[in-house]
Amino acid sequence: MRFRHPDGSTVHLAYCTNVHPAEDLPGIHAQLTGFAARVRHVLGVDRLGIGLWLPHGAARTLLADGAELLRLRAALDRLGLEVVTLNGFPYRGFHDEVVKYRVYYPDWSSPERARYTLDLAEILARLLPDDVAEGTISTLPLAWRTEWTADSATTAMANVHAVAEGLRALAERTGKLIRLGFEPEPGCIVETTPQATRLLADVDRDHLGVCLDACHLAVGFEAARDAVNLGLPIVKVQASCALEAPPGGQAALAPFDERRFLHQTRAPSGTVDDLEAALAGGLPREERWRVHFHMPLHAAPPPPLTTTAPYLRELLHALFGGGSPLTRHVEVETYTWNVLPATPVDLVEGIAAELDWTRRELNTVGLKEL
């Protein structure tokens, strides 16, 4: 979906397809017809944005076979879908039985990460709608922190600068500007927006910046107004909500301690890398906890649990409520529907409800749907 900001610029809203398990092109085409096109129908819109996730293998296939790339572009057009942003964080296997720390590999100290990112940029330049000149890609915040060394940092930044050069060359060749956003996340090398400002201070700001994930920022107890003033370009924002438990109410989190994804948990005075450790005594129960568990934007969990939807609302107002938008790409990213400890819901209806919630929030800050 597209919106007009009061300053006249266009803001794009999409949902991220990493919620759907698929590792190859047939699976991706099945996502488009079986889910995305149906979400568009439920919303009653002529055009729906999707933040496409292309695993490494699928990306390589698309680049190796130009006919497959044309086929994908044709399918998007036929189904009333458009792609202006890609999720380049997971490399592969995002819906394996156990993902946890594996999602951070290969990290930015690896040439595979740089190659994958440039592959995605090449694909996105060809998938962008004809009337859109700028696309965005989100990526991991350099690496998970535990195996990081000085040599890792040196190699990673060399890869980052090489990708920036590749993006610049792509823009000169195609006329399409593809921008890459590093996504701060608890437990990673770039964990907070101040760390992003410090560690990415000398990057090419025409092509590189940050992707702000509202769930991650809320888990880190970052003030929304401070986060948007970090001093780096905000390439895109991921509309997401964290899970929150009040003091003394943490026992209600036990059903969310699942084995596929990593659920970093924070209290004002402490941090642990997964919810299991927090429940085992790793955090003080007299404080509120926030959990990196992406929750549906529009719905509240059973009490006493809540979500950080008020934080997301505050972040959207900070990004779009001023004279000009601080980013033009909004991506709803609730990838945890299949591991929610609740009565199963229709995924199409759920995604449509999240997009409708976000659409209404954007309306409240003056954005008008096109």
N, C-alpha and C positions, 0 to 999 in steps of 0.2 A: 504494500500500500504506500501511496505517496501523500505527503502533506505539504502545504504551503506555509512557510514561516512568515510572520508579519514583515520581515525584511525583504521578502520576495524570493528567498532561496527555497529549494526543495529538500525535504527530509524524507528518508526512506525507512519504512518499517517492514521487518521480515521475521520469520521464525526459523530457528536453526534446525537443520535436518539431522544433526547428530543424535537426536532422540530416536531415530529409526536405525535399527541394525542392518547394515549392508556393507560388504567389502568389495563388491564388484559392480560393473555397470548394469547388468540385469537387475540387481537389487536396487540400484539407484533409480532406474526407470520405474520400478515397481513402487518406490516411495512416492514418486511424482504423481502417478495415477491413483494409487491406493490411499494416499493420505493428503498430500499438498493440494491437489485439485479438489478434493472433497472439503478441505478446510476453506478453500476459496468459496465454494458453493454455500457452505453454512454461513459464512460472513456476508454473502451477497455482494461481493465486490468483483469488478471486471478483471482486476489484476492483483495478484498476491506476490509479495516478495518472499523469497526463501534464502536463508543463509546456508548455502550448500556445504556439506562436509564431504570431501572426496578423499577416501583413504589413499595411501601411497600407491597401491597397485592400480586402482581405478584411474588415478591421475596419470600414471605412466601409460596406461592403455589409451587414454584420450589423446595424449600427445603423439603417440606412435601411430595412431590411426585417425587421420583427419576426417574420415567419413563418420567415425563414431562421435567426434566433437560436433560435427554438423547435425548429426542425428539428435544429440542432446539439446542443442540450441533449438532445433525444430520442435522437439517435444515440449520444451518450455513455452515456446510461442503458442503452440496448439492448445496447451492446457491453461493459458492465461497466467503463467508464472514468469517471474523475472528474478535474475540474480545480479545483485550489485555488491554482495559481500560473501566471502568464504570463511569458514572456520578452519584454520590451519593448525590448530593446537594438537588434537590427536593425530598420530601418524598412521596407526592401524589398530585394529582389534579393540575398538572402543566399547564393544558390547560382548567381549569375552566374559567367561564366567567370573574371572577375577581380573580386574584392571589395576586398581590401587596405584602404586608408584610407577607402574609401567607406562602410564600416560605421558610421563615426562621424558621419554626416550624415543628416538634420539634427541638429545638436547642441542643447544646452539654451539657446543664445542665440537659437534660432529658435522662433517661435510654433507651427510645425508639430510640433515635438517635444512641446510641452506639450499640444497638441490631441490628438495621437496617444495620449499617455499617459492622458489623461482618457477617451478613447474606450475604451481597453483596460480601464480601471477600471469603466466602465459595463457592458461586456460581462461582465467577470469576476463582478461582483455578481449577474448573472443566471445565470451558469453554475455558481456554487458549489452543491455539494450542499445539500439542505435542512437537514441537521444540522451544517453548517459555517458559522460566522458571520464568518470572517476569511480573506481572500485576499491574495496578494502578487504584486507585479510587480517585475522587475529592469529596470534601465535603465543607459544608458551613464554613465561618470563625468564628466559635464558636457560634455567635448569632448576631441578630440585637441589636443595642446598647441601646435602650431606656429602656428596662426592666432589664438590667444587674445589678447585685449587687455583693458584695463581696462573699456572699454565693453561688451565681450562678457561679462565677469564680472558687471557690473551688470545687464545685460539677463537673463542666465541666472538669476541669483538671484531676480529679479522673477518669472520664469516658474516657478521652483521653488516660491516662496511661493504663487503663484496656483494651482498644481496642488494644493498642500496644502489650500488653501481649498476647492477642488473636491472633494477626497477627503472632507473633513469634511462638506460638504453632502451628498455621496452617502451617507455613513453615516447621517446624520440622516433622509434620505429613504427608504432601503432597509433599514436595520438591519444592513447588511453593512459591516464594516470592511475597507477595501482599503489596504494599506500598500505604499509604494514604496521600493525599495532601490537606491541608487547603487553601482555595481560597480567598485571600484578595479581599474585595469588598467595595466600598464607602458606608458609613453609618453603617458598621458592627463593631463588636468589633475588629476584625483584618481587618483594612481598608487599610493599606499600608504595603509594605514590611518591613520598619523599625519596625512597630508594630508587624509583624509576628516574626521578629528576637527577639524582646523583650519578647513577650508573650509565644512563643513556644521554648524558649531557652533550656529548660531541657527535651525536648521530646526525645524519642528513635529514633535516626536519621537513624537507619537501616531500619525502617519501616514507619516513619512519616516525612513529609516535607511540601512543599507548591505546589500548582498548580497556575501557573501564567496565569491569564486571561488578554490578551492584551487590551481588551476593558476597563476593570476595571482600569488597570494601566494608560492608556491614560486619562481616565476621571479624575483620581487623579493627572494628570500632573507629574507623576513620570518619571524620565529619564530612558530609557531602559537599558543603561549600568549600572546604579546604581541598578536597580531592580534585575538583574541577579547575582549581587554580594552581596546578602543579608545575606549570611552565613548559610543558611539552604539548605538541599537537594531540588532540583527542581524536583518534582515527575513527573509532566507533564506540558505542556503549552497548553492553549486554544487559538487557532488562531481566533481572533475576532476583529471587528472594531467598534469604537464608532462613534456617529454622532457629527459633529462639525458645529457651526455657527459662521461667522465672526462678528466683532463688527458692530452693527447696522443691522445685517441681521437676527436677532432672530425671527422675525415674521414668517419666512418661516418654523420654527419648529412646528407651531401650528398643522398641520395635524398629527404629530407624538405623540401628547398628547392623548394616547389611554388608555383604562381603565383596560386592563388585567394585564400588567406587570408594575413593579416599574421602573421609569426612573430617577435615581439620576442625578442631573445636577450640574456641577461645572464651575466656572470661576476662574481665578487666585486669585481673592480676596474674593471669597464667595462660599458657598455651600447651596444647598437645596435638600430635599429628593425626590422630584418628579418634572417632567417637568412642570406640571400645576402650581406649586408654583413659578417656575422661570418666566414663562410667565406672571404671575400676578404681577410681580415687585420684585421678591425675589432676583434677581441678577442684577448687573449693565450691561446695554446694550452697554456701551462703551468698553467692554472687549469681547473676544471670549468665547463661551460656548462649553463645551463638555457634551454629554448626554449619559447615560448608555442605549443605544438602539442599540442592536447588528445589524449591517448593513451587507449586502452581501459584501464579501471580494473583489470581482472582479468588482463591479459596483459603480459608483458615483451617489449620489442623485441629484435632480434638484438643480442648482445653486440658491442662493449663498452658499448652504450647501455643505459640503464635508464630508469625513470620515477620520478616523485616520489610513488608510492603510499605509502611510509612517512610522508611529510608529510601526505597526505590522512588517513591513519589517525590521526596525532597530532592533526590539526585536529578530526576527529569526536570523539575522546576529550575534547578541551578543551571542545567545545560541549555534549556530552551526558553527560559523566562526573561532573558536579557534582550539587548538590542539586536544581537545576531546569535544564531545557534552555535554552540561550541563544538558540535559534531553534526553530521548529516545522516548518519547510519545508526539505526536502532535495531537490535536483534534480540528477540525473545529467546532465551536459552534455558529451557527446563528439560534437561536430558534424562531426568530420573523418574519419569512416569512409570516405567516398568519395574522399579524397585520400591515404589511407595507402599508402606504397610497399611493399606486401606482397601476398601471395597473397589474392585476394578471399575474404571470408568471408560467410556468411549474416548479413545485418544483423539479422534478428529474433533469431537465436541469440546474436549478439554483444551486443545491447542487454540481452537477458535475462540473460546471464552477468554483465554489469556490475551490473545491479540485484541479482542474487543475491549478488555480492561485497559490495555496499553493505549489503544486508540482514544478512549475516553480521557485518559490522563493527558495525552498530548493535546487534545482539544481544550483542556482546562488552562493550558499555558499559551493558548492563542493559535495553535497550529490547525489549519483547516484541511480536511481530507480532499484530495483532488479526484 
